[in-house]
Amino acid sequence: MRSFHDRMVALVCALGFVLAAAAMAHADPYEDALAGFTEGSLSDTGDAINKIAASGNPLAAQLLQAAEDARLMFSAAQKKVFIKTQDDKLLDAATGKEFTGPPPDDIDTVIVNNRLRGIIDAVIGSLTLMSPNTSQRFDAAQAVFKSRQASALPALDKALAAERDPRVKKAMNEARAAIVLTDETSGAADKIAAITVIRDRGDQDSLGLLDGLPANLPPNVHAAVRAASAKIQSTLAIWNSVQNAWYGLSLGSVLLLAAIGLAITFGVMGVINMAHGEMVMLGAYTTFVVQDLIRTYNPALFDYSLVIAVPLAFLVAGGAGVVIERTIIRFLYGRPLETLLATWGLSLILQQVVRTIFGPTNKDVGNPSWMSGAFDLGGITITYNRMWIIVFTMVVFVTLLAMLRFTRLGLEMRAVTQNRAMAAAMGIRTARIDALTFGLGSGIAGMAGVALSQIDNVSPNLGQGYIIDSFMVVVFGGVGNLWGTLVGAFTLGIANKFLEPYAGAVLGKIAILIFIILFIQKRPRGMFALKGRAVEA
Amino acid sequence: MTGAFPLIRLLDKGAVVFLVLLGAFAIAIPVLNLLVPSSSALHVSTYLVALFGKYLCYALLALSIDLIWGYAGILSLGHGAFFALGGYAMGMYLMRQIGTRGVYANPILPDFMVFLNWPELPVYWYGFDYFAYAALMVLLVPGALAFVFGWFAFRSRVTGVYLSIITQALTYALLLGFFRNNFGFGGNNGLTDFKDILGFNVQAETTRNALLVTSCIALAFGFLICRAIVTSKFGKVLVAIRDAESRTRFLGYRVEAYKLFVFTLSACMAGVAGALYVPQVGIINPSEFAPGNSIEAVIWVAVGGRGTLTGAVLGAFVVNYAKTYFTSGILAPYWLFMLGGLFIGTTLLMPRGIIGTYNHWRANRSEKKVAAAPVASPSAAE
């Protein structure tokens, strides 16, 4: 490479002034560096990458990106380097112009390995540190933080001095601290200051950085690293618990939503409805149909699709519930085991009906814009769909509670639950209450289906996945008590999510099931059991 | 008289008819398969032999469910778990018999363990190269699980639908567990590619016939055990528990002990059924634990007639034959409608099942006041 350059200079001298301009172009550090790519050795390529980055040429970023994507070509014979664009055009790397004429016979890709990719990422990071785009600068700072290339330090210092945005400035400071910390030449005082910056960043990457430092540091630096590492670990552990609790709340709200209708049919009527999961499925398919119609006729309404689907799902599933009660379940009162079998058969039929109409594959139910995305709260990430589902669950729960407490229908339902014969004697039409109660429980399941369509696959088997969990919630919480269902759902949800990191998702679930099996032995009627004569009824 | 009386009670007319039919079946099928030339119209194909063998295993499972549901009022929705555990015990024996004929030709480790880089055989696989040990485990593992589970459940008086739901949770938990690769039972794929059983090739026609006859013997034996129980005083107490559990307890019977015994026995029977099932179908995988399977087994009993024993066997044959018939043809999409309809129709329109309805009709016609077999009354279920 050097000899090539020397020969070039010699040639220029020989040819005199006419070609001097061309010789100047070759002396440009960018073009000089380009030659390194034509050698075909990894170490020359590495040198070339660093030189390209240092050259400040506007083509540098494009070229380096091409090198990383294996789109950088070279010809050893012609000593030329080409950038292959995404649409397979060849650009001359020296000028950035499209290369016309036939490609050289010995054209080949510039080989980069993972080490070189790391270098490329780092230098691209430092190249974009001065970008006018805030988020690009932020990403660049993060990239430098991850790569910790000492060569990026001058660029970083320059960018830091010019930076105005506090968030980017903080990220750059952290990146600078990371470089100082890993650079062997920096002093102990600088390192301790850097450790403080890293500690305040306090995420998993910071911990990895601190733990990855060599052990032969000066004692005072080493102690600071240990202290900062411990601090970060405890902070992370707390945030981790908060995140787990949030996941647990989210799972619990899903369980509650699925189980709350069951709590009504099972609790008030003593009916085991194995087709409850299919009511959830009907709700989810109602959402699908609503969205499908909106897409066809009025796409502008898409953001309101769920608001439209909720009452419709309630009506569809609730209507189905009333029909089921009138045609099947009312003949089986007092025979819970037979009810269980008949409703299981019903669930098979409903699944098959939906499979016949909509096909066996998953249906695509979209998230409205206000349901998608996420935001950070402290050290945890909260997705909008999970958040809205928790809110929705709470609204449903409170509404239901209020309905049972303050309305005529609620009063009559409670009367029938407590003493069916006496309620009938007081003039309550128990058969009508039974049908309405079953419809209400099914309708709530349908609304649950709208929510679940946002986080789960809408398929004919949707309900099957929830039925056993829902029963567990109701049995655990205690039959005939909505508060028990609430506590049961959130306890199981949170316990599940806290067990997962230790035992894995499946073993955690098994542990929960075994726990409930044992719990039922101890308290056969759940946490909040009805007391008195109603128990044996 | 005292000597002959229990035998007469044990073998009433229905029981004799059943055993004679079963014996005729056990003789006729192998004869028609092995001795009648395949060109003859009377020839029974080997496919049918395997199919009938499978039905016989289902019948034994149905019998075990009828014993506890029909006579003791315990509706287990997790009996498929005991069936599958028995099947896994047998499957482990069959896996060990493969020896070096597996894909990886490892003399000790089954293929899936080699594939998953297991260094050595897990301790709980020890001993399964001996048939006697495996056969013991077929009885012991389901029995022990049922004993422990029943011990807790019946002592704390978990009854009715609560028991049904937690038995369902039990089989669901096992389903999830057996799906895991690190459980050491082949994970998702289960155990398969069997070669030999007791030195005989499992694919051979003679072995298949022998397995069918063995299944018939097991079914007959299970039937006799059930008959012996339900016709004894012990059986009368069981029926009393089914119809009025609290009252029986107040009369001084230890209800939980009765239930525990019959539940454990039933689990052992289901285990045997599973063990005979596996060599005949050639595979055992976690889907056998699916809660749906257990509920389907319950509907066999309901269709045939709960609390009749023979009805359970009949129901298992009728429903499974219908399933084979309908799921193989153009009617396949409608099978689930039929199965679902069967669940609803049986519970709503024919709660006594086939045999129960027949018994009821005959009892009415002859205007006998004697209730021959204890017919399940719909209101008994608690």
Chai-1 contact restraints between the chains, C-beta under 6 A:
chainA,res_idxA,chainB,res_idxB,connection_type,confidence,min_distance_angstrom,max_distance_angstrom,comment,restraint_id
A,I272,B,V161,contact,1.0,0.0,6.0,A-B,restraint_1
A,F331,B,L348,contact,1.0,0.0,6.0,A-B,restraint_2
A,R335,B,P378,contact,1.0,0.0,6.0,A-B,restraint_3
A,R335,B,A381,contact,1.0,0.0,6.0,A-B,restraint_4
A,P336,B,V161,contact,1.0,0.0,6.0,A-B,restraint_5
A,L337,B,L75,contact,1.0,0.0,6.0,A-B,restraint_6
A,L337,B,A381,contact,1.0,0.0,6.0,A-B,restraint_7
A,E338,B,T347,contact,1.0,0.0,6.0,A-B,restraint_8
A,L341,B,F343,contact,1.0,0.0,6.0,A-B,restraint_9
A,L341,B,T347,contact,1.0,0.0,6.0,A-B,restraint_10
A,A342,B,F343,contact,1.0,0.0,6.0,A-B,restraint_11
A,A342,B,I344,contact,1.0,0.0,6.0,A-B,restraint_12
A,A342,B,T347,contact,1.0,0.0,6.0,A-B,restraint_13
A,W344,B,I295,contact,1.0,0.0,6.0,A-B,restraint_14
A,W344,B,F343,contact,1.0,0.0,6.0,A-B,restraint_15
A,G345,B,G340,contact,1.0,0.0,6.0,A-B,restraint_16
A,G345,B,F343,contact,1.0,0.0,6.0,A-B,restraint_17
A,G345,B,I344,contact,1.0,0.0,6.0,A-B,restraint_18
A,L348,B,L336,contact,1.0,0.0,6.0,A-B,restraint_19
A,L348,B,L339,contact,1.0,0.0,6.0,A-B,restraint_20
A,L348,B,G340,contact,1.0,0.0,6.0,A-B,restraint_21
A,I349,B,F337,contact,1.0,0.0,6.0,A-B,restraint_22
A,I349,B,G340,contact,1.0,0.0,6.0,A-B,restraint_23
A,Q352,B,L336,contact,1.0,0.0,6.0,A-B,restraint_24
A,Q352,B,F337,contact,1.0,0.0,6.0,A-B,restraint_25
A,I468,B,Y172,contact,1.0,0.0,6.0,A-B,restraint_26
A,F471,B,I165,contact,1.0,0.0,6.0,A-B,restraint_27
A,V475,B,I165,contact,1.0,0.0,6.0,A-B,restraint_28
A,V506,B,L176,contact,1.0,0.0,6.0,A-B,restraint_29
A,V506,B,R180,contact,1.0,0.0,6.0,A-B,restraint_30
A,K509,B,L176,contact,1.0,0.0,6.0,A-B,restraint_31
A,I510,B,A173,contact,1.0,0.0,6.0,A-B,restraint_32
A,I510,B,L176,contact,1.0,0.0,6.0,A-B,restraint_33
A,I510,B,G177,contact,1.0,0.0,6.0,A-B,restraint_34
A,L513,B,A169,contact,1.0,0.0,6.0,A-B,restraint_35
A,L513,B,A173,contact,1.0,0.0,6.0,A-B,restraint_36
A,I517,B,I166,contact,1.0,0.0,6.0,A-B,restraint_37
A,I517,B,A169,contact,1.0,0.0,6.0,A-B,restraint_38
A,I520,B,V158,contact,1.0,0.0,6.0,A-B,restraint_39
A,I520,B,I166,contact,1.0,0.0,6.0,A-B,restraint_40
A,Q521,B,F152,contact,1.0,0.0,6.0,A-B,restraint_41
A,Q521,B,S156,contact,1.0,0.0,6.0,A-B,restraint_42
A,P524,B,S156,contact,1.0,0.0,6.0,A-B,restraint_43
A,P524,B,V158,contact,1.0,0.0,6.0,A-B,restraint_44
